[in-house]
Amino acid sequence: APAKAAYEKFRNPASRYAIVGVFVAKGKDGVRVAVTGAGDDGVFRSKEIEAALAKSFDAASLNGVKVPAKNLMSDIHASADYRANLIAVMAKRAVAAAG
């Protein structure tokens, strides 16, 4: 089990489904970050966020981290660029919740 972990999601106000969800975990094997609701191919790991959190597992370490919008969904609910921004925001919230 991870030493620290949390999941945060940004819900669609009508359906309550996640437009973007981010799970963060810090364990003896390192940091893992999984993203839901944003990718064309389902759940994926964010290497950019994992690399930043491996240096320091705190929300401030994600300042300036850019998640590429390439391969993210773009639909009536959110553009790919908006989802990319939401991934970073939800990751910060998840890290803060994990403690």
Biopython code that builds the backbone (N, CA, C, O; Angstrom):
import numpy as np
from Bio.PDB.StructureBuilder import StructureBuilder

atoms = [
    (1, "ALA", "N", (0.843, -1.191, 0.000)),
    (1, "ALA", "CA", (0.000, 0.000, 0.000)),
    (1, "ALA", "C", (0.883, 1.246, 0.000)),
    (1, "ALA", "O", (1.938, 1.262, 0.633)),
    (2, "PRO", "N", (0.453, 2.279, -0.704)),
    (2, "PRO", "CA", (1.236, 3.515, -0.725)),
    (2, "PRO", "C", (1.246, 4.205, 0.637)),
    (2, "PRO", "O", (0.303, 4.076, 1.418)),
    (3, "ALA", "N", (2.316, 4.932, 0.908)),
    (3, "ALA", "CA", (2.412, 5.703, 2.148)),
    (3, "ALA", "C", (1.450, 6.884, 2.123)),
    (3, "ALA", "O", (0.892, 7.268, 3.150)),
    (4, "LYS", "N", (1.265, 7.454, 0.928)),
    (4, "LYS", "CA", (0.345, 8.582, 0.744)),
    (4, "LYS", "C", (-0.390, 8.377, -0.574)),
    (4, "LYS", "O", (0.203, 7.948, -1.564)),
    (5, "ALA", "N", (-1.675, 8.684, -0.582)),
    (5, "ALA", "CA", (-2.450, 8.566, -1.822)),
    (5, "ALA", "C", (-3.744, 9.362, -1.711)),
    (5, "ALA", "O", (-4.294, 9.535, -0.623)),
    (6, "ALA", "N", (-4.220, 9.846, -2.863)),
    (6, "ALA", "CA", (-5.507, 10.549, -2.908)),
    (6, "ALA", "C", (-5.985, 10.629, -4.353)),
    (6, "ALA", "O", (-5.200, 10.526, -5.296)),
    (7, "TYR", "N", (-7.289, 10.815, -4.498)),
    (7, "TYR", "CA", (-7.922, 10.968, -5.813)),
    (7, "TYR", "C", (-8.801, 12.203, -5.775)),
    (7, "TYR", "O", (-9.577, 12.392, -4.838)),
    (8, "GLU", "N", (-8.682, 13.038, -6.784)),
    (8, "GLU", "CA", (-9.523, 14.227, -6.918)),
    (8, "GLU", "C", (-10.086, 14.257, -8.328)),
    (8, "GLU", "O", (-9.401, 13.904, -9.288)),
    (9, "LYS", "N", (-11.339, 14.682, -8.447)),
    (9, "LYS", "CA", (-11.921, 14.786, -9.785)),
    (9, "LYS", "C", (-12.701, 16.077, -9.941)),
    (9, "LYS", "O", (-13.230, 16.640, -8.982)),
    (10, "PHE", "N", (-12.751, 16.526, -11.199)),
    (10, "PHE", "CA", (-13.535, 17.687, -11.579)),
    (10, "PHE", "C", (-14.763, 17.147, -12.285)),
    (10, "PHE", "O", (-14.666, 16.571, -13.369)),
    (11, "ARG", "N", (-15.915, 17.336, -11.665)),
    (11, "ARG", "CA", (-17.150, 16.732, -12.171)),
    (11, "ARG", "C", (-17.860, 17.612, -13.189)),
    (11, "ARG", "O", (-17.835, 18.839, -13.105)),
    (12, "ASN", "N", (-18.490, 16.955, -14.146)),
    (12, "ASN", "CA", (-19.432, 17.634, -15.022)),
    (12, "ASN", "C", (-20.623, 17.997, -14.151)),
    (12, "ASN", "O", (-21.149, 17.124, -13.461)),
    (13, "PRO", "N", (-21.071, 19.250, -14.154)),
    (13, "PRO", "CA", (-22.148, 19.646, -13.243)),
    (13, "PRO", "C", (-23.478, 18.941, -13.500)),
    (13, "PRO", "O", (-24.276, 18.794, -12.575)),
    (14, "ALA", "N", (-23.732, 18.510, -14.716)),
    (14, "ALA", "CA", (-25.006, 17.852, -15.022)),
    (14, "ALA", "C", (-24.961, 16.355, -14.728)),
    (14, "ALA", "O", (-25.844, 15.823, -14.054)),
    (15, "SER", "N", (-23.937, 15.680, -15.234)),
    (15, "SER", "CA", (-23.880, 14.219, -15.100)),
    (15, "SER", "C", (-23.156, 13.764, -13.840)),
    (15, "SER", "O", (-23.360, 12.642, -13.377)),
    (16, "ARG", "N", (-22.315, 14.622, -13.286)),
    (16, "ARG", "CA", (-21.474, 14.322, -12.123)),
    (16, "ARG", "C", (-20.323, 13.367, -12.465)),
    (16, "ARG", "O", (-19.545, 12.998, -11.585)),
    (17, "TYR", "N", (-20.210, 12.966, -13.740)),
    (17, "TYR", "CA", (-19.069, 12.156, -14.164)),
    (17, "TYR", "C", (-17.825, 13.029, -14.188)),
    (17, "TYR", "O", (-17.918, 14.248, -14.332)),
    (18, "ALA", "N", (-16.669, 12.409, -14.046)),
    (18, "ALA", "CA", (-15.414, 13.159, -14.046)),
    (18, "ALA", "C", (-15.060, 13.640, -15.445)),
    (18, "ALA", "O", (-14.968, 12.844, -16.380)),
    (19, "ILE", "N", (-14.863, 14.944, -15.583)),
    (19, "ILE", "CA", (-14.271, 15.479, -16.806)),
    (19, "ILE", "C", (-12.785, 15.143, -16.777)),
    (19, "ILE", "O", (-12.193, 14.785, -17.796)),
    (20, "VAL", "N", (-12.196, 15.264, -15.594)),
    (20, "VAL", "CA", (-10.817, 14.852, -15.336)),
    (20, "VAL", "C", (-10.740, 14.359, -13.903)),
    (20, "VAL", "O", (-11.291, 14.982, -12.995)),
    (21, "GLY", "N", (-10.062, 13.245, -13.700)),
    (21, "GLY", "CA", (-9.767, 12.745, -12.361)),
    (21, "GLY", "C", (-8.288, 12.413, -12.282)),
    (21, "GLY", "O", (-7.705, 11.929, -13.253)),
    (22, "VAL", "N", (-7.673, 12.671, -11.126)),
    (22, "VAL", "CA", (-6.249, 12.392, -10.960)),
    (22, "VAL", "C", (-6.031, 11.657, -9.643)),
    (22, "VAL", "O", (-6.470, 12.105, -8.584)),
    (23, "PHE", "N", (-5.341, 10.519, -9.730)),
    (23, "PHE", "CA", (-4.943, 9.744, -8.560)),
    (23, "PHE", "C", (-3.436, 9.890, -8.401)),
    (23, "PHE", "O", (-2.682, 9.683, -9.352)),
    (24, "VAL", "N", (-3.002, 10.245, -7.201)),
    (24, "VAL", "CA", (-1.568, 10.327, -6.909)),
    (24, "VAL", "C", (-1.240, 9.367, -5.777)),
    (24, "VAL", "O", (-2.028, 9.189, -4.849)),
    (25, "ALA", "N", (-0.071, 8.754, -5.863)),
    (25, "ALA", "CA", (0.373, 7.845, -4.809)),
    (25, "ALA", "C", (1.884, 7.945, -4.658)),
    (25, "ALA", "O", (2.621, 8.039, -5.639)),
    (26, "LYS", "N", (2.328, 7.921, -3.402)),
    (26, "LYS", "CA", (3.758, 7.888, -3.105)),
    (26, "LYS", "C", (4.011, 6.660, -2.257)),
    (26, "LYS", "O", (3.427, 6.499, -1.186)),
    (27, "GLY", "N", (4.880, 5.803, -2.741)),
    (27, "GLY", "CA", (5.203, 4.582, -2.017)),
    (27, "GLY", "C", (6.683, 4.293, -2.090)),
    (27, "GLY", "O", (7.468, 5.108, -2.576)),
    (28, "LYS", "N", (7.057, 3.126, -1.602)),
    (28, "LYS", "CA", (8.475, 2.761, -1.586)),
    (28, "LYS", "C", (9.054, 2.617, -2.991)),
    (28, "LYS", "O", (10.265, 2.732, -3.178)),
    (29, "ASP", "N", (8.193, 2.367, -3.979)),
    (29, "ASP", "CA", (8.642, 2.223, -5.365)),
    (29, "ASP", "C", (8.603, 3.533, -6.140)),
    (29, "ASP", "O", (8.888, 3.547, -7.337)),
    (30, "GLY", "N", (8.257, 4.629, -5.482)),
    (30, "GLY", "CA", (8.231, 5.924, -6.140)),
    (30, "GLY", "C", (6.848, 6.535, -6.197)),
    (30, "GLY", "O", (5.948, 6.159, -5.446)),
    (31, "VAL", "N", (6.698, 7.480, -7.097)),
    (31, "VAL", "CA", (5.449, 8.225, -7.253)),
    (31, "VAL", "C", (4.741, 7.750, -8.514)),
    (31, "VAL", "O", (5.367, 7.548, -9.554)),
    (32, "ARG", "N", (3.433, 7.576, -8.408)),
    (32, "ARG", "CA", (2.614, 7.212, -9.565)),
    (32, "ARG", "C", (1.450, 8.187, -9.653)),
    (32, "ARG", "O", (0.860, 8.562, -8.640)),
    (33, "VAL", "N", (1.126, 8.593, -10.884)),
    (33, "VAL", "CA", (0.017, 9.509, -11.136)),
    (33, "VAL", "C", (-0.821, 8.934, -12.271)),
    (33, "VAL", "O", (-0.327, 8.737, -13.381)),
    (34, "ALA", "N", (-2.084, 8.670, -11.987)),
    (34, "ALA", "CA", (-3.007, 8.152, -12.995)),
    (34, "ALA", "C", (-4.072, 9.201, -13.283)),
    (34, "ALA", "O", (-4.575, 9.862, -12.374)),
    (35, "VAL", "N", (-4.404, 9.342, -14.558)),
    (35, "VAL", "CA", (-5.389, 10.329, -15.004)),
    (35, "VAL", "C", (-6.565, 9.603, -15.638)),
    (35, "VAL", "O", (-6.385, 8.710, -16.465)),
    (36, "THR", "N", (-7.780, 9.998, -15.239)),
    (36, "THR", "CA", (-8.999, 9.421, -15.809)),
    (36, "THR", "C", (-9.830, 10.520, -16.459)),
    (36, "THR", "O", (-9.710, 11.696, -16.116)),
    (37, "GLY", "N", (-10.670, 10.117, -17.398)),
    (37, "GLY", "CA", (-11.635, 11.035, -17.989)),
    (37, "GLY", "C", (-11.105, 11.972, -19.048)),
    (37, "GLY", "O", (-11.884, 12.701, -19.663)),
    (38, "ALA", "N", (-9.801, 11.978, -19.284)),
    (38, "ALA", "CA", (-9.223, 12.972, -20.185)),
    (38, "ALA", "C", (-8.653, 12.386, -21.471)),
    (38, "ALA", "O", (-8.624, 13.060, -22.501)),
    (39, "GLY", "N", (-8.206, 11.155, -21.419)),
    (39, "GLY", "CA", (-7.505, 10.580, -22.562)),
    (39, "GLY", "C", (-8.404, 9.869, -23.550)),
    (39, "GLY", "O", (-9.450, 9.328, -23.191)),
    (40, "ASP", "N", (-7.978, 9.879, -24.800)),
    (40, "ASP", "CA", (-8.704, 9.158, -25.842)),
    (40, "ASP", "C", (-8.689, 7.652, -25.602)),
    (40, "ASP", "O", (-9.599, 6.941, -26.028)),
    (41, "ASP", "N", (-7.650, 7.166, -24.916)),
    (41, "ASP", "CA", (-7.489, 5.729, -24.705)),
    (41, "ASP", "C", (-7.740, 5.299, -23.262)),
    (41, "ASP", "O", (-7.231, 4.262, -22.837)),
    (42, "GLY", "N", (-8.499, 6.060, -22.513)),
    (42, "GLY", "CA", (-8.811, 5.688, -21.132)),
    (42, "GLY", "C", (-7.787, 6.207, -20.142)),
    (42, "GLY", "O", (-7.212, 7.279, -20.332)),
    (43, "VAL", "N", (-7.563, 5.444, -19.089)),
    (43, "VAL", "CA", (-6.660, 5.848, -18.010)),
    (43, "VAL", "C", (-5.217, 5.843, -18.514)),
    (43, "VAL", "O", (-4.812, 4.958, -19.268)),
    (44, "PHE", "N", (-4.450, 6.848, -18.084)),
    (44, "PHE", "CA", (-3.036, 6.890, -18.438)),
    (44, "PHE", "C", (-2.247, 7.521, -17.304)),
    (44, "PHE", "O", (-2.806, 8.194, -16.438)),
    (45, "ARG", "N", (-0.934, 7.294, -17.322)),
    (45, "ARG", "CA", (-0.048, 7.898, -16.331)),
    (45, "ARG", "C", (0.520, 9.198, -16.869)),
    (45, "ARG", "O", (0.797, 9.317, -18.062)),
    (46, "SER", "N", (0.692, 10.172, -15.987)),
    (46, "SER", "CA", (1.281, 11.456, -16.362)),
    (46, "SER", "C", (2.748, 11.465, -15.952)),
    (46, "SER", "O", (3.076, 11.643, -14.779)),
    (47, "LYS", "N", (3.614, 11.275, -16.918)),
    (47, "LYS", "CA", (5.058, 11.239, -16.652)),
    (47, "LYS", "C", (5.578, 12.602, -16.185)),
    (47, "LYS", "O", (6.486, 12.673, -15.357)),
    (48, "GLU", "N", (4.999, 13.684, -16.720)),
    (48, "GLU", "CA", (5.441, 15.030, -16.333)),
    (48, "GLU", "C", (5.180, 15.284, -14.849)),
    (48, "GLU", "O", (6.038, 15.809, -14.139)),
    (49, "ILE", "N", (4.002, 14.912, -14.396)),
    (49, "ILE", "CA", (3.644, 15.131, -12.992)),
    (49, "ILE", "C", (4.407, 14.164, -12.093)),
    (49, "ILE", "O", (4.850, 14.547, -11.011)),
    (50, "GLU", "N", (4.565, 12.915, -12.529)),
    (50, "GLU", "CA", (5.342, 11.956, -11.741)),
    (50, "GLU", "C", (6.770, 12.448, -11.526)),
    (50, "GLU", "O", (7.300, 12.352, -10.419)),
    (51, "ALA", "N", (7.390, 12.971, -12.570)),
    (51, "ALA", "CA", (8.773, 13.453, -12.458)),
    (51, "ALA", "C", (8.880, 14.607, -11.468)),
    (51, "ALA", "O", (9.814, 14.654, -10.667)),
    (52, "ALA", "N", (7.938, 15.527, -11.517)),
    (52, "ALA", "CA", (7.966, 16.669, -10.595)),
    (52, "ALA", "C", (7.747, 16.217, -9.151)),
    (52, "ALA", "O", (8.425, 16.691, -8.240)),
    (53, "LEU", "N", (6.802, 15.302, -8.945)),
    (53, "LEU", "CA", (6.501, 14.845, -7.588)),
    (53, "LEU", "C", (7.581, 13.923, -7.034)),
    (53, "LEU", "O", (7.711, 13.795, -5.817)),
    (54, "ALA", "N", (8.352, 13.282, -7.897)),
    (54, "ALA", "CA", (9.450, 12.433, -7.433)),
    (54, "ALA", "C", (10.526, 13.273, -6.751)),
    (54, "ALA", "O", (11.214, 12.799, -5.846)),
    (55, "LYS", "N", (10.666, 14.516, -7.188)),
    (55, "LYS", "CA", (11.639, 15.423, -6.577)),
    (55, "LYS", "C", (11.153, 15.913, -5.222)),
    (55, "LYS", "O", (11.925, 15.996, -4.267)),
    (56, "SER", "N", (9.865, 16.236, -5.145)),
    (56, "SER", "CA", (9.269, 16.721, -3.901)),
    (56, "SER", "C", (7.763, 16.490, -3.964)),
    (56, "SER", "O", (7.079, 17.049, -4.821)),
    (57, "PHE", "N", (7.255, 15.673, -3.062)),
    (57, "PHE", "CA", (5.835, 15.313, -3.077)),
    (57, "PHE", "C", (5.018, 16.390, -2.368)),
    (57, "PHE", "O", (4.518, 16.185, -1.262)),
    (58, "ASP", "N", (4.893, 17.546, -3.033)),
    (58, "ASP", "CA", (4.042, 18.617, -2.521)),
    (58, "ASP", "C", (3.448, 19.377, -3.702)),
    (58, "ASP", "O", (3.996, 19.365, -4.804)),
    (59, "ALA", "N", (2.329, 20.032, -3.455)),
    (59, "ALA", "CA", (1.597, 20.706, -4.530)),
    (59, "ALA", "C", (2.433, 21.784, -5.209)),
    (59, "ALA", "O", (2.318, 21.980, -6.419)),
    (60, "ALA", "N", (3.266, 22.481, -4.455)),
    (60, "ALA", "CA", (4.083, 23.553, -5.025)),
    (60, "ALA", "C", (5.062, 23.035, -6.073)),
    (60, "ALA", "O", (5.451, 23.781, -6.972)),
    (61, "SER", "N", (5.463, 21.779, -5.973)),
    (61, "SER", "CA", (6.401, 21.226, -6.954)),
    (61, "SER", "C", (5.769, 21.106, -8.340)),
    (61, "SER", "O", (6.473, 20.893, -9.328)),
    (62, "LEU", "N", (4.444, 21.241, -8.415)),
    (62, "LEU", "CA", (3.748, 21.159, -9.700)),
    (62, "LEU", "C", (3.567, 22.517, -10.367)),
    (62, "LEU", "O", (3.068, 22.592, -11.490)),
    (63, "ASN", "N", (3.967, 23.589, -9.688)),
    (63, "ASN", "CA", (3.889, 24.922, -10.300)),
    (63, "ASN", "C", (4.735, 24.940, -11.566)),
    (63, "ASN", "O", (5.915, 24.590, -11.535)),
    (64, "GLY", "N", (4.144, 25.340, -12.654)),
    (64, "GLY", "CA", (4.866, 25.418, -13.914)),
    (64, "GLY", "C", (4.900, 24.136, -14.725)),
    (64, "GLY", "O", (5.369, 24.144, -15.863)),
    (65, "VAL", "N", (4.416, 23.037, -14.168)),
    (65, "VAL", "CA", (4.380, 21.783, -14.928)),
    (65, "VAL", "C", (3.296, 21.887, -15.997)),
    (65, "VAL", "O", (2.146, 22.215, -15.705)),
    (66, "LYS", "N", (3.679, 21.605, -17.221)),
    (66, "LYS", "CA", (2.738, 21.660, -18.341)),
    (66, "LYS", "C", (2.398, 20.239, -18.784)),
    (66, "LYS", "O", (3.286, 19.434, -19.066)),
    (67, "VAL", "N", (1.115, 19.948, -18.838)),
    (67, "VAL", "CA", (0.642, 18.660, -19.341)),
    (67, "VAL", "C", (0.273, 18.868, -20.806)),
    (67, "VAL", "O", (-0.532, 19.747, -21.115)),
    (68, "PRO", "N", (0.844, 18.079, -21.715)),
    (68, "PRO", "CA", (0.516, 18.269, -23.129)),
    (68, "PRO", "C", (-0.931, 17.901, -23.441)),
    (68, "PRO", "O", (-1.456, 16.912, -22.930)),
    (69, "ALA", "N", (-1.565, 18.704, -24.281)),
    (69, "ALA", "CA", (-2.959, 18.460, -24.661)),
    (69, "ALA", "C", (-3.080, 17.394, -25.750)),
    (69, "ALA", "O", (-4.174, 16.903, -26.029)),
    (70, "LYS", "N", (-1.962, 17.045, -26.353)),
    (70, "LYS", "CA", (-1.979, 16.022, -27.402)),
    (70, "LYS", "C", (-2.515, 14.710, -26.823)),
    (70, "LYS", "O", (-2.140, 14.323, -25.716)),
    (71, "ASN", "N", (-3.371, 14.040, -27.550)),
    (71, "ASN", "CA", (-3.992, 12.763, -27.166)),
    (71, "ASN", "C", (-5.036, 12.893, -26.064)),
    (71, "ASN", "O", (-5.492, 11.883, -25.528)),
    (72, "LEU", "N", (-5.425, 14.124, -25.713)),
    (72, "LEU", "CA", (-6.512, 14.306, -24.763)),
    (72, "LEU", "C", (-7.815, 14.504, -25.531)),
    (72, "LEU", "O", (-7.815, 14.994, -26.660)),
    (73, "MET", "N", (-8.916, 14.118, -24.908)),
    (73, "MET", "CA", (-10.223, 14.282, -25.530)),
    (73, "MET", "C", (-10.582, 15.756, -25.633)),
    (73, "MET", "O", (-10.176, 16.575, -24.808)),
    (74, "SER", "N", (-11.339, 16.066, -26.646)),
    (74, "SER", "CA", (-11.920, 17.390, -26.812)),
    (74, "SER", "C", (-13.358, 17.162, -27.253)),
    (74, "SER", "O", (-13.608, 16.586, -28.312)),
    (75, "ASP", "N", (-14.305, 17.620, -26.431)),
    (75, "ASP", "CA", (-15.715, 17.397, -26.746)),
    (75, "ASP", "C", (-16.549, 18.585, -26.276)),
    (75, "ASP", "O", (-16.003, 19.641, -25.954)),
    (76, "ILE", "N", (-17.865, 18.416, -26.236)),
    (76, "ILE", "CA", (-18.739, 19.527, -25.843)),
    (76, "ILE", "C", (-18.553, 19.930, -24.382)),
    (76, "ILE", "O", (-18.954, 21.024, -23.985)),
    (77, "HIS", "N", (-17.954, 19.062, -23.590)),
    (77, "HIS", "CA", (-17.786, 19.344, -22.163)),
    (77, "HIS", "C", (-16.496, 20.098, -21.849)),
    (77, "HIS", "O", (-16.456, 20.923, -20.937)),
    (78, "ALA", "N", (-15.442, 19.807, -22.614)),
    (78, "ALA", "CA", (-14.148, 20.443, -22.346)),
    (78, "ALA", "C", (-13.205, 20.216, -23.520)),
    (78, "ALA", "O", (-13.178, 19.139, -24.115)),
    (79, "SER", "N", (-12.439, 21.240, -23.839)),
    (79, "SER", "CA", (-11.429, 21.105, -24.891)),
    (79, "SER", "C", (-10.219, 20.345, -24.344)),
    (79, "SER", "O", (-10.075, 20.180, -23.132)),
    (80, "ALA", "N", (-9.366, 19.892, -25.236)),
    (80, "ALA", "CA", (-8.149, 19.197, -24.821)),
    (80, "ALA", "C", (-7.255, 20.115, -23.990)),
    (80, "ALA", "O", (-6.660, 19.675, -23.006)),
    (81, "ASP", "N", (-7.156, 21.380, -24.376)),
    (81, "ASP", "CA", (-6.336, 22.329, -23.612)),
    (81, "ASP", "C", (-6.885, 22.539, -22.204)),
    (81, "ASP", "O", (-6.124, 22.614, -21.240)),
    (82, "TYR", "N", (-8.200, 22.631, -22.090)),
    (82, "TYR", "CA", (-8.826, 22.801, -20.776)),
    (82, "TYR", "C", (-8.588, 21.567, -19.915)),
    (82, "TYR", "O", (-8.285, 21.688, -18.728)),
    (83, "ARG", "N", (-8.721, 20.384, -20.501)),
    (83, "ARG", "CA", (-8.465, 19.146, -19.755)),
    (83, "ARG", "C", (-7.007, 19.085, -19.293)),
    (83, "ARG", "O", (-6.731, 18.647, -18.176)),
    (84, "ALA", "N", (-6.078, 19.518, -20.139)),
    (84, "ALA", "CA", (-4.664, 19.527, -19.753)),
    (84, "ALA", "C", (-4.453, 20.405, -18.521)),
    (84, "ALA", "O", (-3.725, 20.027, -17.602)),
    (85, "ASN", "N", (-5.085, 21.568, -18.502)),
    (85, "ASN", "CA", (-4.992, 22.449, -17.340)),
    (85, "ASN", "C", (-5.638, 21.801, -16.114)),
    (85, "ASN", "O", (-5.097, 21.868, -15.011)),
    (86, "LEU", "N", (-6.794, 21.176, -16.315)),
    (86, "LEU", "CA", (-7.479, 20.523, -15.193)),
    (86, "LEU", "C", (-6.645, 19.397, -14.589)),
    (86, "LEU", "O", (-6.685, 19.181, -13.377)),
    (87, "ILE", "N", (-5.902, 18.687, -15.408)),
    (87, "ILE", "CA", (-5.047, 17.611, -14.889)),
    (87, "ILE", "C", (-4.060, 18.179, -13.879)),
    (87, "ILE", "O", (-3.883, 17.615, -12.799)),
    (88, "ALA", "N", (-3.421, 19.286, -14.218)),
    (88, "ALA", "CA", (-2.464, 19.909, -13.300)),
    (88, "ALA", "C", (-3.149, 20.392, -12.026)),
    (88, "ALA", "O", (-2.620, 20.208, -10.929)),
    (89, "VAL", "N", (-4.312, 21.003, -12.163)),
    (89, "VAL", "CA", (-5.049, 21.512, -11.001)),
    (89, "VAL", "C", (-5.496, 20.366, -10.092)),
    (89, "VAL", "O", (-5.331, 20.441, -8.874)),
    (90, "MET", "N", (-6.056, 19.318, -10.673)),
    (90, "MET", "CA", (-6.529, 18.188, -9.867)),
    (90, "MET", "C", (-5.356, 17.444, -9.227)),
    (90, "MET", "O", (-5.489, 16.905, -8.128)),
    (91, "ALA", "N", (-4.212, 17.412, -9.908)),
    (91, "ALA", "CA", (-3.024, 16.789, -9.318)),
    (91, "ALA", "C", (-2.584, 17.552, -8.076)),
    (91, "ALA", "O", (-2.245, 16.944, -7.060)),
    (92, "LYS", "N", (-2.588, 18.880, -8.151)),
    (92, "LYS", "CA", (-2.231, 19.688, -6.976)),
    (92, "LYS", "C", (-3.189, 19.413, -5.820)),
    (92, "LYS", "O", (-2.762, 19.264, -4.675)),
    (93, "ARG", "N", (-4.472, 19.348, -6.121)),
    (93, "ARG", "CA", (-5.463, 19.085, -5.073)),
    (93, "ARG", "C", (-5.285, 17.690, -4.481)),
    (93, "ARG", "O", (-5.425, 17.504, -3.273)),
    (94, "ALA", "N", (-4.980, 16.719, -5.325)),
    (94, "ALA", "CA", (-4.795, 15.350, -4.836)),
    (94, "ALA", "C", (-3.565, 15.255, -3.938)),
    (94, "ALA", "O", (-3.601, 14.591, -2.902)),
    (95, "VAL", "N", (-2.487, 15.912, -4.328)),
    (95, "VAL", "CA", (-1.274, 15.905, -3.499)),
    (95, "VAL", "C", (-1.556, 16.563, -2.152)),
    (95, "VAL", "O", (-1.126, 16.063, -1.113)),
    (96, "ALA", "N", (-2.270, 17.671, -2.167)),
    (96, "ALA", "CA", (-2.622, 18.345, -0.909)),
    (96, "ALA", "C", (-3.489, 17.440, -0.036)),
    (96, "ALA", "O", (-3.307, 17.393, 1.181)),
    (97, "ALA", "N", (-4.424, 16.727, -0.647)),
    (97, "ALA", "CA", (-5.298, 15.828, 0.113)),
    (97, "ALA", "C", (-4.527, 14.624, 0.662)),
    (97, "ALA", "O", (-4.856, 14.108, 1.730)),
    (98, "ALA", "N", (-3.501, 14.180, -0.073)),
    (98, "ALA", "CA", (-2.711, 13.030, 0.376)),
    (98, "ALA", "C", (-1.852, 13.373, 1.584)),
    (98, "ALA", "O", (-1.490, 12.501, 2.373)),
    (99, "GLY", "N", (-1.531, 14.654, 1.716)),
    (99, "GLY", "CA", (-0.764, 15.099, 2.880)),
    (99, "GLY", "C", (0.692, 15.059, 2.718)),
    (99, "GLY", "O", (1.426, 15.414, 3.641)),
]
sb = StructureBuilder()
sb.init_structure("model")
sb.init_model(0)
sb.init_chain("A")
sb.init_seg("    ")
for serial, (resi, resn, name, xyz) in enumerate(atoms, 1):
    if name == "N":
        sb.init_residue(resn, " ", resi, " ")
    sb.init_atom(name, np.array(xyz, "f"), 0.0, 1.0, " ", f" {name:<3s}", serial, name[0])
structure = sb.get_structure()
